[in-house]
Amino acid sequence: MTQTYLEEVSGNAASAMGTAAEAVRDYAQHASDSVQHTAHQAAGHVRTGYNEAERFVRNRPGESLLVCFGVGLIAGAVIALSLRSS
């Protein structure tokens, strides 16, 4: 009687563990699919932004050069100030 009870309990435990393992696999697959989908969307947005920036530079090269020069000046000033304060 005790042995039958233990066998039944261990069978139920094994079944519960199998169900839990399957649920974990399903969740991991869903999470993986979600991450891949988000990564593809992000790549698409980056590609679109790059294409728009490239088009802007082609259409307005003078303005683009001035913007890059200004950003360089600002970056240089920030670096100089941070090195001076150290």
C-alpha positions as CSV (number, residue, x, y, z in Angstrom):
1,M,0.0,0.0,0.0
2,T,2.7,2.5,0.9
3,Q,4.7,1.5,-2.2
4,T,1.7,2.0,-4.4
5,Y,1.1,5.4,-2.8
6,L,4.8,6.4,-3.4
7,E,4.7,5.2,-7.0
8,E,1.5,7.3,-7.6
9,V,3.0,10.4,-5.9
10,S,6.2,10.1,-7.9
11,G,4.3,9.6,-11.1
12,N,2.2,12.7,-10.4
13,A,5.4,14.6,-9.6
14,A,7.1,13.5,-12.8
15,S,4.0,14.5,-14.8
16,A,3.9,17.9,-13.1
17,M,7.7,18.4,-13.8
18,G,7.1,17.5,-17.5
19,T,4.3,20.0,-17.7
20,A,6.4,22.7,-16.0
21,A,9.3,22.0,-18.3
22,E,7.0,22.3,-21.4
23,A,5.7,25.6,-20.1
24,V,9.2,26.9,-19.6
25,R,10.2,25.8,-23.1
26,D,7.1,27.6,-24.5
27,Y,7.8,30.7,-22.6
28,A,11.5,30.7,-23.7
29,Q,10.4,30.3,-27.4
30,H,7.9,33.1,-27.1
31,A,10.5,35.4,-25.5
32,S,13.0,34.5,-28.2
33,D,10.5,35.2,-31.0
34,S,9.6,38.5,-29.3
35,V,13.3,39.6,-29.1
36,Q,13.9,38.6,-32.7
37,H,10.9,40.6,-33.9
38,T,12.0,43.6,-31.9
39,A,15.6,43.3,-33.2
40,H,14.3,43.2,-36.8
41,Q,12.1,46.3,-36.2
42,A,15.0,48.2,-34.7
43,A,17.3,47.2,-37.6
44,G,14.6,48.5,-40.0
45,H,14.4,51.8,-38.1
46,V,18.2,52.2,-38.1
47,R,18.3,51.4,-41.8
48,T,15.6,54.0,-42.5
49,G,17.4,56.7,-40.4
50,Y,20.7,56.0,-42.2
51,N,19.0,56.3,-45.6
52,E,17.4,59.6,-44.6
53,A,20.7,61.0,-43.3
54,E,22.5,59.9,-46.5
55,R,19.8,61.5,-48.6
56,F,20.1,64.7,-46.6
57,V,23.8,64.8,-47.0
58,R,23.5,64.3,-50.8
59,N,20.8,67.0,-51.2
60,R,22.5,69.5,-48.8
61,P,26.2,69.0,-48.7
62,G,27.1,72.5,-47.5
63,E,24.7,72.4,-44.6
64,S,25.8,68.9,-43.7
65,L,29.5,70.1,-43.6
66,L,28.6,73.0,-41.4
67,V,26.6,70.8,-39.0
68,C,29.6,68.4,-38.7
69,F,32.0,71.3,-38.1
70,G,29.7,72.7,-35.4
71,V,29.4,69.3,-33.7
72,G,33.2,68.9,-33.8
73,L,33.7,72.3,-32.2
74,I,31.2,71.6,-29.5
75,A,32.7,68.1,-28.8
76,G,36.3,69.6,-28.7
77,A,35.2,72.3,-26.3
78,V,33.5,69.7,-24.0
79,I,36.6,67.5,-24.0
80,A,38.9,70.5,-23.4
81,L,36.8,71.7,-20.4
82,S,36.6,68.2,-19.0
83,L,40.4,67.7,-19.2
84,R,41.0,71.2,-17.7
85,S,38.8,70.4,-14.7
86,S,40.6,67.1,-13.9
